[in-house]
Amino acid sequence: MMNKNTVLAWATFIMIFVGVGLIAMGAFKYDDVAGWGFAAVGIGFFAIAWVFNALKGRV
């Protein structure tokens, strides 16, 4: 059964995976200003994943 810490761990993993995907899209697919936007959103996903990881064991 999934408890709160397991849910936060999965959410962290998914957010890191999506963040890496967004940064890769910004770096390799788009060569204009949109690439910078994708990379910035990917870094934001990393920040939220960091918060989720910090909440494990405290919620």
Backbone as JSON Lines, residues from 0, in Angstrom:
{"i":0,"aa":"M","n":[0.84,-1.19,0.0],"ca":[0.0,0.0,0.0],"c":[0.89,1.25,0.0]}
{"i":1,"aa":"M","n":[0.4,2.27,-0.66],"ca":[1.18,3.5,-0.77],"c":[0.82,4.45,0.37]}
{"i":2,"aa":"N","n":[1.83,4.83,1.15],"ca":[1.6,5.83,2.18],"c":[2.03,7.2,1.65]}
{"i":3,"aa":"K","n":[2.02,8.2,2.52],"ca":[2.32,9.57,2.08],"c":[3.75,9.7,1.57]}
{"i":4,"aa":"N","n":[4.68,9.04,2.23],"ca":[6.07,9.15,1.79],"c":[6.29,8.49,0.43]}
{"i":5,"aa":"T","n":[5.6,7.4,0.18],"ca":[5.73,6.74,-1.13],"c":[5.15,7.62,-2.23]}
{"i":6,"aa":"V","n":[4.04,8.25,-1.95],"ca":[3.43,9.15,-2.94],"c":[4.36,10.31,-3.23]}
{"i":7,"aa":"L","n":[4.96,10.9,-2.2],"ca":[5.9,12.0,-2.42],"c":[7.14,11.53,-3.17]}
{"i":8,"aa":"A","n":[7.6,10.32,-2.91],"ca":[8.76,9.8,-3.63],"c":[8.45,9.62,-5.11]}
{"i":9,"aa":"W","n":[7.29,9.07,-5.41],"ca":[6.89,8.91,-6.82],"c":[6.7,10.27,-7.49]}
{"i":10,"aa":"A","n":[6.09,11.21,-6.77],"ca":[5.9,12.56,-7.33],"c":[7.25,13.21,-7.62]}
{"i":11,"aa":"T","n":[8.21,13.03,-6.72],"ca":[9.55,13.58,-6.94],"c":[10.19,12.97,-8.18]}
{"i":12,"aa":"F","n":[10.1,11.64,-8.31],"ca":[10.68,10.97,-9.47],"c":[10.04,11.44,-10.77]}
{"i":13,"aa":"I","n":[8.72,11.55,-10.78],"ca":[8.02,11.98,-12.0],"c":[8.37,13.42,-12.34]}
{"i":14,"aa":"M","n":[8.46,14.29,-11.33],"ca":[8.8,15.69,-11.59],"c":[10.23,15.82,-12.13]}
{"i":15,"aa":"I","n":[11.16,15.01,-11.61],"ca":[12.53,15.05,-12.13],"c":[12.54,14.56,-13.58]}
{"i":16,"aa":"F","n":[11.82,13.49,-13.86],"ca":[11.76,12.95,-15.21],"c":[11.19,13.99,-16.19]}
{"i":17,"aa":"V","n":[10.1,14.64,-15.82],"ca":[9.5,15.66,-16.7],"c":[10.43,16.86,-16.82]}
{"i":18,"aa":"G","n":[11.09,17.25,-15.73],"ca":[12.03,18.37,-15.78],"c":[13.18,18.11,-16.73]}
{"i":19,"aa":"V","n":[13.73,16.9,-16.69],"ca":[14.81,16.54,-17.61],"c":[14.3,16.57,-19.05]}
{"i":20,"aa":"G","n":[13.09,16.08,-19.26],"ca":[12.5,16.12,-20.6],"c":[12.32,17.53,-21.11]}
{"i":21,"aa":"L","n":[11.84,18.42,-20.25],"ca":[11.65,19.81,-20.68],"c":[12.98,20.5,-20.98]}
{"i":22,"aa":"I","n":[13.98,20.25,-20.14],"ca":[15.29,20.85,-20.4],"c":[15.88,20.29,-21.69]}
{"i":23,"aa":"A","n":[15.71,19.01,-21.93],"ca":[16.21,18.41,-23.17],"c":[15.5,18.99,-24.38]}
{"i":24,"aa":"M","n":[14.18,19.2,-24.27],"ca":[13.46,19.82,-25.38],"c":[13.97,21.23,-25.64]}
{"i":25,"aa":"G","n":[14.2,21.97,-24.56],"ca":[14.71,23.33,-24.72],"c":[16.1,23.36,-25.31]}
{"i":26,"aa":"A","n":[16.92,22.35,-25.0],"ca":[18.3,22.35,-25.47],"c":[18.43,21.81,-26.89]}
{"i":27,"aa":"F","n":[17.64,20.81,-27.24],"ca":[17.86,20.11,-28.51],"c":[16.8,20.35,-29.57]}
{"i":28,"aa":"K","n":[15.57,20.66,-29.18],"ca":[14.51,20.78,-30.18],"c":[14.32,22.22,-30.63]}
{"i":29,"aa":"Y","n":[14.3,23.16,-29.69],"ca":[14.0,24.55,-30.02],"c":[15.27,25.39,-29.94]}
{"i":30,"aa":"D","n":[15.56,26.12,-31.01],"ca":[16.77,26.94,-31.07],"c":[16.49,28.41,-30.8]}
{"i":31,"aa":"D","n":[15.24,28.78,-30.64],"ca":[14.92,30.19,-30.45],"c":[14.57,30.45,-28.98]}
{"i":32,"aa":"V","n":[13.83,31.49,-28.72],"ca":[13.5,31.9,-27.36],"c":[12.66,30.84,-26.65]}
{"i":33,"aa":"A","n":[11.89,30.07,-27.38],"ca":[11.07,29.03,-26.76],"c":[11.93,28.01,-26.02]}
{"i":34,"aa":"G","n":[13.14,27.77,-26.5],"ca":[14.05,26.85,-25.82],"c":[14.4,27.32,-24.43]}
{"i":35,"aa":"W","n":[14.62,28.62,-24.28],"ca":[14.9,29.17,-22.96],"c":[13.7,29.01,-22.03]}
{"i":36,"aa":"G","n":[12.5,29.15,-22.58],"ca":[11.29,28.97,-21.77],"c":[11.14,27.54,-21.29]}
{"i":37,"aa":"F","n":[11.36,26.58,-22.2],"ca":[11.28,25.17,-21.8],"c":[12.31,24.85,-20.72]}
{"i":38,"aa":"A","n":[13.52,25.37,-20.88],"ca":[14.56,25.1,-19.89],"c":[14.21,25.73,-18.54]}
{"i":39,"aa":"A","n":[13.65,26.93,-18.56],"ca":[13.27,27.58,-17.3],"c":[12.17,26.8,-16.58]}
{"i":40,"aa":"V","n":[11.2,26.32,-17.33],"ca":[10.13,25.52,-16.73],"c":[10.68,24.2,-16.2]}
{"i":41,"aa":"G","n":[11.65,23.61,-16.91],"ca":[12.28,22.39,-16.43],"c":[13.01,22.6,-15.12]}
{"i":42,"aa":"I","n":[13.69,23.74,-14.98],"ca":[14.36,24.06,-13.72],"c":[13.33,24.28,-12.62]}
{"i":43,"aa":"G","n":[12.18,24.85,-12.96],"ca":[11.1,24.99,-11.99],"c":[10.58,23.64,-11.51]}
{"i":44,"aa":"F","n":[10.51,22.68,-12.42],"ca":[10.09,21.33,-12.03],"c":[11.1,20.73,-11.06]}
{"i":45,"aa":"F","n":[12.4,20.99,-11.29],"ca":[13.41,20.5,-10.34],"c":[13.21,21.13,-8.97]}
{"i":46,"aa":"A","n":[12.88,22.42,-8.93],"ca":[12.68,23.09,-7.64],"c":[11.48,22.5,-6.89]}
{"i":47,"aa":"I","n":[10.41,22.22,-7.59],"ca":[9.23,21.63,-6.95],"c":[9.54,20.21,-6.5]}
{"i":48,"aa":"A","n":[10.31,19.45,-7.29],"ca":[10.7,18.1,-6.89],"c":[11.57,18.15,-5.64]}
{"i":49,"aa":"W","n":[12.4,19.17,-5.52],"ca":[13.23,19.33,-4.33],"c":[12.36,19.56,-3.1]}
{"i":50,"aa":"V","n":[11.32,20.37,-3.25],"ca":[10.39,20.61,-2.14],"c":[9.66,19.32,-1.77]}
{"i":51,"aa":"F","n":[9.2,18.57,-2.76],"ca":[8.54,17.29,-2.47],"c":[9.48,16.36,-1.72]}
{"i":52,"aa":"N","n":[10.74,16.32,-2.14],"ca":[11.71,15.46,-1.46],"c":[11.93,15.93,-0.02]}
{"i":53,"aa":"A","n":[11.95,17.23,0.21],"ca":[12.14,17.76,1.56],"c":[10.93,17.47,2.46]}
{"i":54,"aa":"L","n":[9.74,17.32,1.88],"ca":[8.54,17.06,2.67],"c":[8.4,15.61,3.1]}
{"i":55,"aa":"K","n":[9.19,14.7,2.49],"ca":[9.09,13.3,2.87],"c":[9.43,13.15,4.35]}
{"i":56,"aa":"G","n":[8.59,12.46,5.08],"ca":[8.79,12.23,6.5],"c":[8.25,13.32,7.39]}
{"i":57,"aa":"R","n":[7.85,14.47,6.82],"ca":[7.35,15.58,7.63],"c":[5.84,15.76,7.51]}
{"i":58,"aa":"V","n":[5.26,15.19,6.49],"ca":[3.82,15.39,6.27],"c":[3.06,14.3,6.99]}
